[in-house]
Amino acid sequence: MDEPVESRSQLDPERVIATIRKLSRRVNERFPGATLIDACDDLLRVAEETKRRASWIGRPIIWLRVGATIIVTGMALGLIGTLSQLELSARPMDFVLLANLMEAVINNVVLLAIATFFLVTIETRIKRGRSLVALHELRSLAHIIDMHQLTKDPDRLLFRGEITESSPINDMGIFEMSRYLDYCCEMLSLVGKIAAIYGLHLRDAIAIQAVNDVENLSTGISQKIFQKIMILHGSLGDTRPTSQSGDQKTTDCV
């Protein structure tokens, strides 16, 4: 049976989580004991938390909406009651008295409008705050993934210079380094997908901008890593493995 159109037109958190689990197994099988596995496990944890947070963001906070409605209604009725008690005589009013009365009415209306705006938007601001905290964690995770690939440079395979005491250990060949860098690119792509899940449920300009910032950051870092992969393939020849030794990617996230 075909899936509903709605399920194919947006990211599915369950499939994103399944993709990360598959990637974690691939990294562990290719580089057992590598610290990149820890970063992948952190990515899986964040994805699972994102599923719960996104579900919470998509649901209305009923008690907050009911409370805001009661408060706004009470304030509006109070203002109407105050205006109804004003005694206006039939004779022309003094200009100063009329000005004071109009100022008081305008001040009350403005205060009511401000209070209404605050109460109506408080739910959005609460959800925005939690989303920004989660997106900050994703931003930090993208930088952590970038740290894992800093010393994986193609020139270490192109130029065999003298190794110093502080030189990073490089025990990878062409294919291993290419796969390691490719795993980092996949993880960064998944960071952007996790961030996009928040944009599915929260219609807030500030939160959407934060989502775009995370996606742009992960894309920018991924492009730099991809340049290393192209150098490996272009300068050191074709490094494609046989059909039995290559990794099968799983990127079905929608």
C-alpha positions in Angstrom: 0.0 0.0 0.0 1.3 3.4 -0.9 2.1 5.8 1.9 -0.1 8.9 2.3 1.1 12.0 0.4 1.6 13.9 3.6 4.1 11.3 4.9 6.2 11.7 1.8 6.3 15.5 1.7 8.1 16.1 5.0 10.9 14.6 7.0 10.0 11.6 9.1 11.9 11.6 12.5 11.7 7.8 12.7 13.5 7.4 9.3 16.1 10.0 10.3 16.8 8.0 13.5 17.0 4.7 11.5 19.5 6.3 9.1 21.7 7.4 12.0 21.6 4.0 13.5 22.7 2.5 10.2 25.4 5.0 9.9 26.6 4.3 13.4 26.9 0.6 12.6 28.8 1.4 9.4 31.3 3.6 11.2 31.8 0.9 13.9 32.3 -1.8 11.4 34.8 0.2 9.3 36.7 1.9 12.1 36.1 -0.1 15.3 37.1 1.9 18.4 37.2 5.3 16.6 36.1 8.4 18.5 33.9 9.2 15.5 31.5 6.5 16.8 31.0 8.6 20.0 30.0 11.6 17.9 27.6 9.4 15.9 26.1 8.1 19.1 25.6 11.7 20.3 23.9 12.5 17.0 21.6 9.5 17.6 20.7 10.7 21.1 20.0 14.2 19.8 17.8 12.8 17.0 15.7 10.8 19.5 15.3 13.8 21.8 14.4 15.9 18.7 11.6 13.5 18.0 10.1 14.0 21.5 10.6 17.7 21.4 9.1 18.2 18.0 6.1 16.2 19.1 5.7 18.4 22.1 6.1 21.6 20.0 3.4 20.4 17.6 0.9 20.1 20.4 -1.0 23.1 21.8 -0.4 24.0 25.5 -4.1 23.8 26.4 -3.8 25.1 30.0 -1.7 28.1 28.8 -4.2 29.0 26.1 -7.2 28.7 28.5 -5.4 30.8 31.1 -4.5 33.5 28.6 -8.1 33.6 27.3 -9.5 34.0 30.8 -7.1 36.8 31.7 -7.6 38.7 28.4 -11.4 38.4 28.7 -11.3 39.5 32.3 -9.2 42.6 31.5 -11.5 43.5 28.5 -14.6 43.2 30.7 -13.0 45.3 33.4 -12.2 48.0 30.9 -15.7 48.0 29.5 -17.1 48.1 33.1 -14.9 51.1 33.9 -16.0 53.0 30.8 -19.7 52.2 31.5 -19.5 53.9 34.9 -18.4 57.2 33.5 -21.0 59.9 34.0 -21.2 62.1 31.0 -23.3 65.2 31.5 -25.4 66.7 28.7 -23.6 70.0 28.9 -20.4 70.6 27.0 -17.4 69.2 28.8 -14.3 71.3 29.7 -11.5 70.8 27.2 -9.0 69.8 29.9 -11.4 67.3 31.4 -12.2 65.8 28.0 -8.5 65.5 27.2 -7.8 63.7 30.5 -10.6 61.4 29.9 -9.4 60.5 26.4 -5.9 60.0 27.6 -7.1 57.6 30.3 -9.1 55.6 27.8 -6.3 55.4 25.3 -3.8 54.3 28.0 -6.1 51.5 29.1 -6.7 50.3 25.6 -3.0 50.3 24.8 -2.2 48.4 28.0 -4.9 45.9 27.2 -3.4 45.4 23.7 0.1 44.9 25.1 -1.1 42.4 27.7 -3.1 40.6 25.0 -0.1 40.4 22.7 2.1 39.1 25.5 -0.4 36.4 26.6 -1.2 35.3 23.1 2.5 34.9 22.1 3.8 33.4 25.3 3.2 29.8 24.0 5.3 30.6 20.9 8.1 32.1 23.0 8.2 29.1 25.3 8.5 26.7 22.4 11.0 29.0 20.7 13.2 28.9 23.7 13.3 25.2 23.9 14.0 24.9 20.2 16.9 27.4 20.3 18.5 25.4 23.1 18.3 22.2 21.0 19.5 24.0 17.9 22.5 25.3 19.8 23.3 21.7 20.8 23.2 20.7 17.1 25.4 23.6 16.2 28.0 22.5 18.8 27.7 18.9 17.4 28.5 20.1 13.9 31.7 21.7 15.2 32.6 18.5 17.0 32.2 16.5 13.8 34.5 19.1 12.1 37.1 18.6 14.8 37.2 14.8 14.0 38.3 15.4 10.4 40.8 18.3 10.9 43.9 16.1 10.8 42.6 13.9 8.0 44.4 15.8 5.2 45.1 14.3 1.8 48.6 16.0 1.7 49.7 13.5 4.4 49.3 10.8 1.8 50.7 12.9 -1.1 53.8 14.2 0.7 55.8 11.9 3.1 57.6 14.4 5.2 59.4 14.0 8.5 57.1 13.2 11.4 57.5 15.3 14.4 56.8 14.4 18.0 53.5 16.4 17.9 52.4 15.2 14.5 49.0 13.5 14.4 49.0 9.8 13.9 47.9 8.8 10.4 47.4 5.1 9.8 44.9 5.4 7.0 45.3 4.6 3.4 43.5 6.4 0.5 40.3 4.4 0.8 40.1 4.5 4.6 40.6 8.3 4.7 38.0 8.8 1.9 35.5 6.7 3.8 36.2 8.5 7.1 35.7 11.9 5.5 32.5 10.6 3.8 31.1 9.5 7.1 31.7 13.0 8.5 29.8 14.5 5.5 26.9 12.2 6.1 26.8 13.1 9.8 26.8 16.8 9.0 24.0 16.3 6.5 22.0 14.5 9.2 22.7 17.4 11.6 20.9 19.7 9.1 18.0 17.2 8.7 17.5 17.1 12.5 17.5 20.9 12.6 14.9 21.0 9.9 12.5 18.8 11.9 12.0 21.8 14.3 10.9 23.9 11.3 8.1 21.5 10.5 6.2 22.3 13.8 7.2 25.8 14.8 6.1 28.8 12.7 8.4 31.4 14.3 10.7 33.6 12.3 13.5 33.5 14.9 13.4 29.7 15.3 13.3 29.3 11.5 16.3 31.5 11.1 18.2 29.4 13.7 17.3 26.3 11.8 18.6 27.8 8.6 21.8 28.9 10.4 22.5 25.3 11.5 21.8 23.9 8.0 24.1 26.5 6.5 26.8 25.7 9.0 26.6 22.0 8.4 26.5 22.5 4.6 29.5 24.8 4.7 31.6 22.4 6.8 30.5 19.5 4.6 31.6 21.3 1.5 35.1 21.8 2.9 35.3 18.1 3.7 34.1 17.1 0.3 36.9 19.1 -1.2 39.3 16.8 0.6 37.5 13.8 -0.8 37.8 15.2 -4.3 41.6 15.8 -3.8 41.9 12.2 -2.7 40.1 10.9 -5.8 41.6 13.4 -8.2 45.2 13.4 -7.1 45.6 9.9 -6.0 43.6 8.0 -8.6 40.4 6.1 -8.5 39.8 4.8 -5.0 36.4 3.1 -5.6 36.3 -0.3 -3.9 34.8 -3.4 -5.3 31.1 -4.1 -4.9 31.7 -6.3 -1.9 33.9 -4.0 0.1 32.0 -0.7 -0.2 29.5 0.6 2.3 25.8 0.7 1.4 24.4 4.1 2.4 21.0 4.5 3.8 19.7 8.0 3.4 15.9 7.4 3.1 14.8 10.1 5.5 11.6 11.2 4.0 
